[in-house]
Amino acid sequence: MDFAWFNFSIVISVIALALQEWRLLVYFQQEEYSVSRFLKWAKRNFFFINLYISPLLIFLLIGVLFLHSSNNWLVFGRILASALMGCWIYFYISQPKKVKLVYTPRLKRLSIAMVLITIGARFALDLFISNGKEFDLFVVLSLDIVLNILSPLFIVLANILMSPVETSINNYYLRLAREKIKDVSPFVIGITGSYGKTSTKEVLAHILEGYKSILVTPKSYNTLMGITKVINTSLQKGHEIFIVEMGAYRPGEIAGICALVKPTIGVITAIGPQHLERFKTIDNVAKAKFELMVSLPKTGLAVFNAGDSHTNDFLLQTPCEERILVSISDDSQAGLVASNIKATEKGMEFMVEMKGNGESAVFVTELLGYHNVLNILFASAVALKLGLKLRTITEKVRSLRPITHRLKLIKLPSGVNIIDDAYNSNPIGAKNALDALGLFSGRKIVVTPGFVELAQIQETENYKLGQYASKICDLVVLVGEQQTTSIYKGLMESGFGIQNTKVVGSVKEGVEFINSVVQSGDTVLYLNDLPDIYSDKL
């Protein structure tokens, strides 16, 4: 047998295996490099990961039935099977994805380690099996299949081996960030919550624009290392205020961010059922968010939502002496209250009153949804503390523009209204979005895959979503048959017509369907666009 040709066939096999791992890296990255979460995803999507195995099985069958002792066919069969496998994987890699692989330095390091491990394992196993003897096609192709089935483990192993390197690198950048933020010494405002934190951050930044030199954490840079990167690359001398959005997937993360940035003002927008697969209970979510308030100095300011059931539990435990509660229901404890709220398809108008001195003003905004009234109150409370007048804040609020993917209204030339609420993924936000949809005349259509990461309450909340949508919508498009089973059940048991319900496999299919049926005067709400890791059609 020509071992040069055989080694060439091994190279082809390794390339195919590396392509398979590359295909899976985007999902590992979406799971924030969490080994446990990625392995759970891989277990749930075993069939998807191994879709390409059918051509290998065909050649394996050929090897068993006809080519069991033919070494020439071994090389041919392996090269052809590996080439087919590579083409199959490339087909899936090339499919458009909602979230693209981001080639960060960490990912590049991980990729190099993954490829080296793959090459080493593949050649080592071949040598171990051959032991100087001629190969058997059945054994070789069986090995190819097993290795590709186990491909997620190569990514996990590479990640584990690189962990000490990543920890060392992270610590280096953290040291730089600590030194820089100490040197610049900005006034830091921390904002967290189960939902509303990004919108509140953007509203506050808009209000403070032109008043102070500010730096705002961009997009969803709300983790410790994300904020570290913002400090190291964007924080400059002259920045007077640093507005920091703080996210968390486990206890201790917000405390770590606060130890770095040392906030003076803290805002908790809301506590709700989000990321329950990670936190297990809402009480654990509340404790994680409260880490922000615990970090505040005695001279700081804590801003709470008076309508949140956890506020009273944590209010007296807050170390800072100054606290303010905001409310849209005239709560007796609230210091900043919105009343007479008038919501239309053009936006909202409401009265804001400062309970301490009786000062009040009328606010007008293009933003949709009652939760945005709360977001404006949070931002206003902070702005008042920083020295702005209520009248000045009203002028700033009037010029606010909708935030992308957060109840953003788009009026198409065709006369169709699009409400983009793709980022929303919580029950309260979804209810607010449907209420906003209900303000419009004409047909009301919602496109949604429902909620994820709500653990034991996920099916119940999706069922409730179906019930509530049935009261408002004329047409419901559900994305993902498995994902939306509970929503469908809620719709049907509420008497919603099956002829007014459409189930599609992906958002792309949903958009195509909407484009085929939508008419002038219709309003379409896109509610929660899930990442690829939750899609029925991966």
C-alpha positions in Angstrom: 0.0 0.0 0.0 1.2 3.6 -0.8 1.4 5.2 2.7 2.1 8.6 1.1 -1.4 8.4 -0.4 -2.8 7.1 2.8 -1.3 10.0 4.8 -2.8 12.4 2.2 -6.2 10.8 3.0 -5.6 11.4 6.7 -4.9 15.1 5.9 -8.2 15.3 4.0 -9.9 13.7 7.0 -8.3 16.2 9.5 -9.4 19.1 7.3 -13.0 17.8 7.3 -12.9 17.4 11.1 -11.5 20.9 11.5 -14.3 22.3 9.3 -16.8 20.5 11.5 -15.3 22.1 14.6 -15.2 25.5 12.9 -18.9 25.1 12.2 -19.6 24.6 15.9 -17.4 27.5 17.2 -20.1 30.1 16.6 -22.4 28.3 19.0 -19.6 27.9 21.6 -19.0 31.6 21.3 -22.7 32.4 21.6 -22.7 30.4 24.9 -19.9 32.8 26.1 -17.3 30.0 26.0 -19.1 28.2 28.8 -18.2 24.5 28.6 -21.3 23.2 30.5 -23.8 25.3 28.5 -22.1 24.3 25.2 -22.2 20.6 26.1 -25.9 20.9 27.0 -26.5 22.6 23.6 -24.5 19.9 21.8 -26.6 17.2 23.6 -29.9 18.9 22.5 -28.7 19.3 18.9 -26.9 15.9 18.4 -28.7 15.3 15.1 -27.9 18.8 13.7 -24.2 18.3 14.6 -24.0 15.0 12.8 -26.2 15.7 9.7 -23.3 15.1 7.3 -22.6 11.5 8.6 -24.9 9.8 6.1 -22.3 9.9 3.2 -19.8 8.4 5.6 -22.2 5.6 6.6 -22.7 4.8 2.9 -19.0 4.3 2.3 -18.7 2.4 5.6 -21.4 0.0 4.2 -19.5 -0.3 1.0 -16.4 -1.1 2.9 -18.2 -3.8 4.9 -19.9 -5.4 1.9 -17.4 -5.1 -1.0 -14.1 -3.6 -0.1 -13.2 -5.2 3.2 -9.8 -6.3 2.1 -9.0 -3.8 -0.7 -6.3 -1.3 0.4 -6.5 0.7 -2.8 -10.1 1.3 -2.2 -9.3 2.3 1.3 -7.5 5.4 0.2 -10.1 6.2 -2.5 -13.0 5.6 -0.1 -11.5 7.7 2.7 -10.6 10.6 0.4 -14.0 10.6 -1.2 -15.9 10.2 2.0 -13.9 13.0 3.7 -14.3 15.3 0.7 -18.1 14.7 0.7 -18.1 15.4 4.5 -16.1 18.6 4.0 -18.5 19.8 1.3 -21.5 18.9 3.4 -20.0 20.9 6.4 -19.1 23.8 4.2 -22.7 24.0 3.0 -23.9 24.4 6.6 -21.1 26.8 7.4 -22.0 29.0 4.4 -25.7 29.3 5.5 -26.6 32.8 6.7 -26.6 33.1 10.5 -28.1 35.8 12.7 -25.0 35.9 14.8 -21.7 35.7 13.0 -18.5 34.2 14.4 -16.5 37.1 15.8 -12.7 36.7 15.3 -11.6 38.0 18.7 -8.0 37.3 19.9 -9.4 34.7 22.3 -11.2 32.9 19.4 -8.0 32.9 17.3 -6.0 31.4 20.2 -8.7 28.8 20.8 -8.8 27.9 17.1 -5.1 27.3 16.9 -5.2 25.1 20.0 -8.2 23.3 18.6 -6.5 22.6 15.2 -3.3 21.3 16.9 -5.3 19.0 19.2 -7.3 17.7 16.2 -4.2 17.0 14.1 -2.4 15.4 17.0 -5.3 13.2 18.0 -6.0 12.1 14.4 -2.5 11.0 13.6 -2.0 9.4 17.0 -5.1 7.3 16.7 -4.2 6.2 13.2 -0.8 5.1 14.3 -2.2 3.4 17.4 -4.7 1.5 15.3 -2.3 0.6 12.5 0.6 -0.5 14.7 2.6 -0.9 11.5 0.0 -3.1 9.8 -2.3 -2.4 6.9 -5.5 -0.6 7.6 -9.0 -1.9 7.2 -11.6 0.4 5.6 -14.3 -0.5 8.1 -12.0 0.5 11.0 -10.8 3.7 9.4 -14.2 5.0 8.4 -15.6 4.0 11.8 -12.8 6.1 13.4 -13.7 9.1 11.2 -17.4 8.8 12.2 -16.6 8.5 16.0 -14.2 11.5 15.9 -16.7 13.7 14.2 -19.4 12.7 16.6 -17.0 13.7 19.4 -16.0 17.0 17.7 -17.6 19.2 20.3 -15.2 17.7 22.8 -12.2 18.9 20.9 -13.5 22.4 21.3 -14.0 21.9 25.0 -10.6 20.3 25.4 -8.9 23.2 23.6 -10.8 25.7 25.8 -9.8 23.9 29.0 -6.1 23.8 28.0 -6.2 27.5 27.1 -7.9 28.5 30.3 -4.7 29.4 32.2 -3.5 31.5 29.3 -6.9 33.3 29.1 -6.9 33.9 32.8 -3.4 35.4 32.7 -4.3 37.6 29.7 -7.6 38.8 31.4 -5.7 39.6 34.6 -3.2 41.7 32.6 -6.0 43.8 30.9 -7.8 44.1 34.2 -4.7 45.6 35.8 -4.4 48.1 33.0 -8.1 49.0 33.3 -7.8 49.5 37.1 -4.8 51.8 36.6 -6.6 53.8 33.8 -9.9 54.3 35.6 -8.0 55.4 38.7 -6.0 57.9 36.7 -9.0 59.3 34.8 -11.3 59.1 37.8 -14.7 59.6 36.1 -18.0 59.8 38.0 -19.4 56.3 37.5 -23.1 55.5 37.1 -24.0 51.8 37.2 -27.2 50.5 35.6 -28.5 46.9 35.9 -31.7 45.0 35.9 -33.4 42.0 34.2 -34.6 44.3 31.5 -34.6 48.0 30.7 -31.0 48.6 31.5 -29.8 49.3 27.9 -32.8 51.6 27.2 -32.2 53.5 30.5 -28.5 53.8 29.6 -29.3 55.3 26.2 -32.0 57.7 27.6 -29.6 58.9 30.3 -26.8 59.4 27.8 -29.1 61.4 25.5 -30.2 63.6 28.4 -26.6 64.3 29.6 -25.3 64.9 26.1 -23.8 68.4 25.9 -24.0 68.8 29.7 -21.0 66.8 30.6 -18.3 64.8 28.8 -19.6 61.3 29.0 -18.5 57.8 28.0 -21.1 55.1 27.7 -20.5 51.3 27.4 -21.5 50.5 23.8 -24.1 47.9 22.7 -24.1 45.0 25.1 -20.6 45.4 26.5 -21.9 44.7 30.0 -19.6 41.9 31.2 -16.4 42.4 33.3 -14.1 41.8 30.3 -16.3 43.8 27.9 -16.2 46.8 30.3 -12.5 46.3 30.8 -12.0 46.6 27.0 -14.1 49.8 26.9 -12.0 51.3 29.7 -8.7 50.4 28.0 -9.7 51.5 24.5 -12.1 54.4 25.0 -11.8 56.0 28.4 -9.8 59.2 28.0 -8.7 62.2 30.1 -11.6 64.6 30.1 -14.3 62.1 30.4 -16.3 63.3 33.4 -19.0 60.7 33.6 -18.8 57.0 32.8 -22.2 55.3 32.3 -21.8 51.5 32.8 -24.4 48.9 31.9 -23.9 45.8 34.1 -25.1 42.4 33.1 -24.8 39.1 34.9 -25.3 35.4 34.3 -24.2 34.2 37.7 -23.7 35.6 41.3 -20.6 37.7 41.8 -20.3 39.1 38.3 -21.8 42.5 39.1 -19.7 42.7 42.3 -16.6 42.1 40.1 -17.6 44.9 37.7 -18.3 47.3 40.7 -14.9 46.5 42.2 -13.4 47.7 38.9 -15.4 50.8 38.2 -16.5 51.9 41.7 -19.9 53.4 40.9 -21.3 56.4 42.9 -24.9 56.1 41.5 -26.7 52.8 41.0 -29.9 52.1 39.2 -31.9 48.8 39.3 -34.5 48.9 36.5 -36.4 45.7 37.3 -36.1 42.2 38.6 -37.8 39.6 36.5 -37.7 36.0 35.2 -34.7 36.2 32.9 -31.8 33.8 32.6 -33.5 31.5 35.1 -31.7 28.5 33.6 -28.6 30.0 35.1 -29.9 31.7 38.3 -32.6 29.0 39.0 -34.8 31.4 41.0 -35.9 35.1 40.8 -34.6 35.6 44.3 -31.1 34.7 43.1 -31.5 37.2 40.2 -32.5 39.9 42.7 -29.5 39.2 44.9 -27.1 39.3 41.9 -28.6 42.7 40.7 -28.4 44.1 44.3 -24.6 43.6 44.2 -24.6 47.0 42.5 -26.3 48.8 45.4 -24.1 47.1 48.0 -21.1 48.5 46.3 -22.2 52.1 46.5 -20.6 54.6 48.9 -22.5 56.1 51.8 -22.6 59.4 49.9 -24.0 57.8 46.7 -27.5 57.5 45.3 -29.6 54.4 44.8 -32.4 54.5 42.3 -35.1 51.8 42.6 -38.4 50.8 40.9 -41.1 51.4 43.4 -43.3 48.9 41.6 -40.8 46.0 41.9 -41.7 43.5 44.6 -38.0 43.1 45.6 -37.4 46.8 46.3 -38.6 46.8 49.9 -36.5 43.8 50.7 -33.3 45.6 49.6 -34.1 49.2 50.3 -32.9 49.4 53.9 -29.8 47.2 53.1 -28.5 49.8 50.7 -25.4 51.5 52.3 -25.9 54.9 50.7 -28.1 57.4 52.6 -29.8 58.9 49.5 -32.3 56.7 47.8 -35.0 57.6 45.3 -37.9 55.4 44.0 -39.6 56.0 40.7 -43.2 55.0 39.9 -45.9 55.1 37.3 -48.6 54.3 39.8 -48.2 57.0 42.4 -46.6 54.7 45.0 -46.5 56.4 48.4 -42.7 55.8 48.7 -41.9 57.2 45.3 -40.0 60.5 45.0 -40.4 60.8 41.2 -43.8 59.9 39.7 -45.3 59.8 36.3 -49.1 60.2 35.9 -51.8 60.9 33.3 -50.0 58.7 30.9 -51.5 58.9 27.4 -50.2 56.4 24.9 -50.9 56.5 21.2 -49.2 55.0 18.1 -47.2 58.2 17.8 -45.7 57.9 21.3 -46.5 59.0 24.8 -47.3 62.0 26.9 -47.3 62.1 30.7 -46.8 64.3 33.8 -43.7 63.9 35.9 -43.8 65.2 39.5 -41.0 65.5 42.0 -42.7 64.7 45.3 -40.1 66.4 47.4 -40.7 70.0 46.2 -43.8 69.6 44.1 -42.1 70.6 40.9 -43.7 69.0 37.8 -43.5 69.0 34.0 -45.2 67.4 31.0 -43.0 64.9 29.1 -43.6 64.0 25.4 -41.7 61.2 23.7 -41.8 59.2 20.5 -40.9 56.1 22.5 -43.6 53.4 22.7 -44.5 51.2 25.7 -45.2 52.0 29.4 -41.9 50.5 30.4 -40.2 53.4 28.5 -41.9 55.8 30.9 -40.1 54.0 33.7 -36.8 54.1 31.8 -37.2 57.9 31.4 -37.9 58.3 35.1 -34.8 56.3 36.0 -32.7 58.5 33.7 -34.4 61.7 35.0 -33.7 60.8 38.6 -30.0 60.4 37.9 -29.9 63.6 35.8 -31.6 65.6 38.6 -29.0 64.3 41.0 -26.3 65.6 38.6 -27.8 69.1 38.6 -30.1 69.2 35.6 -33.5 70.9 36.0 -36.7 69.1 35.3 -37.6 71.5 32.5 -34.3 70.9 30.8 -34.8 67.1 31.0 -38.3 67.4 29.3 -36.6 69.2 26.3 -34.1 66.4 26.0 -36.7 63.7 26.3 -38.8 65.3 23.5 -35.9 64.7 21.1 -35.3 61.1 22.1 -35.4 58.6 19.2 -36.3 54.9 19.4 -33.5 52.5 20.1 -32.8 49.8 17.6 -34.5 46.5 18.3 -36.3 48.0 21.3 -39.9 48.9 20.2 -38.5 50.9 17.3 -41.3 52.0 14.9 -40.4 51.9 11.3 -42.9 53.3 8.8 -42.5 51.8 5.3 -43.3 53.6 2.1 -45.9 50.9 1.4 -48.0 52.1 4.3 -47.0 49.1 6.5 -45.8 49.8 10.1 -43.0 47.7 11.5 -42.3 47.5 15.3 -38.9 46.2 15.9 -38.7 44.7 19.3 -36.3 41.9 18.4 -34.1 42.3 21.4 -37.0 41.8 23.9 -37.1 38.4 25.6 -39.0 38.8 28.9 -42.7 38.4 29.8 -43.2 42.0 31.0 -41.5 43.6 28.0 -43.5 41.3 25.7 -46.8 42.4 27.3 -45.8 46.0 26.9 -44.9 45.4 23.2 -48.2 43.8 22.5 -50.0 46.7 24.3 -48.1 49.1 22.0 -49.2 47.0 19.0 -52.8 47.3 20.2 -52.6 51.1 19.8 -52.5 50.8 16.0 -55.4 50.6 13.7 -55.5 48.1 10.9 -54.4 44.4 11.1 -52.1 43.6 13.9 -49.5 40.9 13.3 -46.8 39.5 15.6 -43.8 37.4 14.6 -42.2 35.7 17.6 -40.3 32.5 18.8 -41.3 33.2 22.4 -39.1 33.1 25.5 -36.0 31.1 26.4 -33.9 30.7 29.5 -36.9 30.8 31.8 -36.3 27.3 33.2 -39.3 25.8 34.9 -41.6 28.7 34.1 -40.8 28.9 30.4 -43.7 26.8 29.2 -46.1 28.7 31.4 -44.9 32.1 30.3 -45.0 31.1 26.6 -48.6 29.8 27.1 -49.5 33.2 28.7 -47.9 35.0 25.8 -50.2 33.0 23.4 -53.2 33.9 25.5 -52.4 37.6 25.6 -51.5 37.7 21.9 -54.9 36.2 21.1 -56.7 39.3 22.5 -54.7 41.8 20.4 -53.5 40.2 17.2 -55.2 39.3 14.0 -52.4 37.1 12.7 -49.6 35.3 14.7 -46.5 33.9 13.1 -44.6 31.5 15.3 -40.9 30.8 14.7 -39.9 27.2 15.4 -42.5 24.4 15.9 -40.8 22.9 19.0 -39.9 26.3 20.6 -43.5 27.7 20.2 -45.6 24.7 21.2 -46.8 26.4 24.4 -47.6 29.7 22.6 -49.6 27.7 20.1 -51.5 26.0 22.8 -52.3 29.3 24.5 -53.6 30.7 21.3 -55.8 27.8 20.5 -57.2 27.4 24.0 -58.1 31.1 23.9 -60.2 30.6 20.8 -57.7 32.1 18.3 -58.4 30.8 14.8 -56.0 28.2 13.5 -56.4 30.0 10.1 -54.8 33.1 11.7 -51.8 31.2 13.0 -48.7 30.3 10.9 -45.8 28.2 12.1 -42.4 28.7 10.3 -39.0 27.2 10.7 -36.9 30.4 10.9 -37.2 34.2 11.1 -36.2 34.3 7.4 -39.2 32.2 6.5 -41.4 34.3 8.8 -40.3 37.5 7.0 -40.9 35.9 3.6 -44.4 34.9 4.7 -45.2 38.3 6.1 -44.0 39.9 2.8 -46.5 37.7 0.9 -49.5 38.7 3.0 -48.9 42.1 4.4 -51.1 45.1 3.2 -51.0 48.8 3.6 -52.3 49.8 7.0 -51.0 46.6 8.7 -48.7 46.8 11.7 -46.1 44.0 12.3 -44.4 43.4 15.6 -41.2 41.4 15.5 -40.9 40.2 19.1 -37.7 38.5 20.3 -35.4 37.2 17.6 -33.6 34.3 19.2 -29.9 33.6 18.5 -29.0 30.5 16.4 -28.4 28.4 19.5 -32.2 28.3 20.1 -33.3 28.0 16.5 -35.3 25.0 15.3 -33.5 25.3 12.0 -29.8 25.6 12.8 
